Amino acid sequence: MARLIRKLTQLARDYQTTFLAVRHFRKAGAEQSGHIGMGSIAITGGVRSSMMLKVCPEDDSKRYLAHNKSNGLKKGPTLTFVIQDAPNESSGIGQLVWTGTSELTSEDLVLMVRKTVKKKDEATAFLEEILSQGPVDKKTVQRKALAQGHSDATLRRAKKELGIKSCKQGTVWAWHLK
C-alpha cells in the first residue's frame, strides 16, 4: 500500500492535482482518529491531510467534518453542515449547507463512533432476543426498545443488520427474523 501511495503522490506532483480518497470507518472503531478508516494505516500515513465525516448521533440531519491529520500545518476547525433538498429541484439531489463549526475534535468523533457501535450491538442483541420466538408487533418492539434506552435510529441500524422483515398480520405490522 505504501508503494501505491508513493506512486499516487508522484502522479499528483507531475500533473499538479490532488487525489481524494474515500474510506469507511472500521466497524470495530479505533482508539485514534488516524486508525478509524478501513484498510491499511499506510493510507492515512502516506497522505498530507486527512479528514473524517461523522453523522451526529442525536440529529441524523447534521454532519461533522473534522481534520484528523495535517502534515506541517495546524489542523482546521471541525465544520458542521446539513444536506437539504435543493429548492425547485425534483431530481432528488440535495444541497450541502454549511452551518458553522463545532468544538468537537476528530478524537471526540472517534469516541462517538465507538459508542454508536456499542449501542447498535446492544440493540441487535435486544432484537434477536425479542424476535427469537417469532414475529412481534412493530409498535410493541419499539415501545420495549425505547424502555430499554434504544433510540429509533439505533434500532433501525440493528434491524437492517439482522435483515429483519416486516409483515402484515391482520391490521398491524410485525417484525420477524429471516
C-alpha positions in Angstrom: 0.0 0.0 0.0 2.8 2.4 0.9 4.3 1.9 -2.6 0.9 2.7 -4.2 0.6 5.9 -2.1 4.1 7.0 -3.3 3.1 6.4 -6.9 -0.1 8.4 -6.5 1.9 11.2 -4.8 4.2 11.3 -7.7 1.3 11.4 -10.2 -0.3 14.3 -8.2 3.0 16.2 -8.4 3.5 15.5 -12.1 0.0 16.7 -13.0 -0.3 19.3 -10.3 -3.5 17.8 -9.0 -4.9 16.4 -5.8 -6.4 13.0 -5.2 -9.4 12.5 -2.9 -9.8 9.0 -1.4 -13.0 8.0 0.5 -12.9 5.2 3.1 -15.5 3.9 5.5 -15.0 3.6 9.2 -14.0 0.3 10.7 -16.9 -1.4 12.3 -15.0 -2.0 15.5 -14.0 1.6 15.8 -10.4 2.7 16.8 -8.5 4.2 19.6 -7.1 7.1 17.4 -8.8 9.1 14.6 -5.9 8.2 12.2 -6.7 4.5 12.6 -10.5 4.7 12.1 -10.6 4.1 8.3 -10.9 0.6 6.9 -7.8 -0.7 5.1 -4.2 -0.1 5.6 -2.9 2.5 8.1 -0.4 3.3 5.2 -3.3 5.2 3.5 -3.5 7.7 6.4 0.2 7.6 6.9 1.0 8.5 3.3 -1.2 11.5 2.8 -0.6 15.1 3.8 -4.1 15.8 5.1 -6.9 13.6 6.2 -10.4 14.4 7.3 -13.3 12.4 8.7 -17.0 12.8 8.3 -19.5 11.7 11.0 -23.2 11.8 11.3 -24.4 13.4 14.5 -25.9 10.6 16.7 -28.6 12.9 18.2 -29.6 14.5 14.9 -29.4 12.4 11.7 -29.6 15.5 9.5 -26.4 17.1 11.0 -22.8 16.1 9.9 -19.3 16.9 11.2 -16.3 17.3 9.0 -13.1 17.1 11.2 -9.5 17.4 10.3 -7.7 14.3 11.8 -4.2 14.7 10.1 -2.3 17.6 8.8 1.4 17.4 7.9 3.2 20.6 8.8 0.1 22.7 9.3 -2.3 23.3 12.2 -5.5 21.2 11.9 -8.5 23.2 10.7 -11.7 23.6 12.7 -14.4 20.9 12.7 -17.1 22.1 10.4 -20.8 21.3 10.6 -23.3 21.0 7.7 -26.7 19.6 6.7 -27.9 18.3 3.4 -31.2 19.9 2.4 -33.5 19.4 -0.6 -32.5 21.7 -3.4 -35.1 24.4 -3.9 -37.2 24.0 -7.0 -35.4 20.7 -7.7 -37.2 17.4 -8.5 -34.0 15.4 -9.1 -33.8 14.2 -5.5 -30.3 15.7 -5.2 -29.7 17.6 -2.1 -27.5 20.6 -1.4 -24.9 20.9 1.2 -25.4 23.8 3.6 -22.6 24.8 6.0 -24.0 25.5 9.5 -20.8 26.6 11.3 -18.1 25.0 13.4 -18.0 22.6 16.4 -15.7 22.4 19.4 -15.6 18.6 18.8 -12.3 17.2 17.6 -11.6 14.2 15.4 -10.7 12.3 18.6 -14.1 13.2 20.1 -15.8 11.9 16.9 -13.9 8.6 17.2 -15.4 8.2 20.7 -18.8 8.8 19.2 -18.1 6.0 16.6 -17.2 3.6 19.4 -20.3 4.4 21.4 -22.5 4.1 18.3 -21.1 0.7 17.5 -21.7 -0.5 21.1 -25.2 0.8 21.1 -26.0 -0.9 17.8 -24.6 -4.2 19.1 -26.8 -3.9 22.2 -29.9 -3.1 20.1 -29.0 -6.1 17.8 -29.0 -8.4 20.9 -32.3 -6.9 22.1 -33.9 -7.6 18.7 -32.6 -11.1 18.5 -34.0 -11.9 21.9 -37.4 -10.3 21.5 -37.9 -11.9 18.0 -36.5 -15.3 18.8 -39.9 -16.8 19.4 -41.4 -15.5 16.2 -43.0 -12.2 14.8 -43.8 -9.4 17.2 -45.9 -6.4 16.6 -43.7 -3.5 15.5 -45.1 -1.0 18.0 -44.5 -3.4 20.8 -40.9 -3.9 19.7 -40.4 -0.1 19.5 -42.0 0.5 22.9 -39.9 -2.1 24.6 -36.8 -0.9 22.8 -37.4 2.7 24.0 -38.0 1.5 27.6 -34.5 -0.2 27.4 -32.9 3.1 26.1 -32.5 2.2 22.4 -33.1 5.1 20.1 -35.2 4.7 16.9 -32.1 5.4 14.7 -30.1 2.7 16.5 -33.0 0.3 16.3 -33.2 0.9 12.5 -29.5 0.2 12.1 -29.8 -3.1 14.1 -32.9 -4.1 12.2 -31.1 -3.6 8.9 -28.0 -5.5 10.1 -30.1 -8.5 11.1 -32.2 -8.4 7.9 -35.4 -8.2 9.9 -38.5 -8.2 7.7 -41.8 -6.5 8.2 -45.0 -8.5 7.5 -48.7 -7.6 7.9 -50.5 -9.6 10.5 -54.2 -8.7 10.4 -54.3 -5.0 10.9 -50.8 -4.5 12.3 -47.3 -4.7 11.1 -44.9 -7.2 12.8 -41.2 -7.8 12.6 -39.6 -11.2 12.2 -36.1 -12.6 11.8 -35.4 -14.2 8.4 
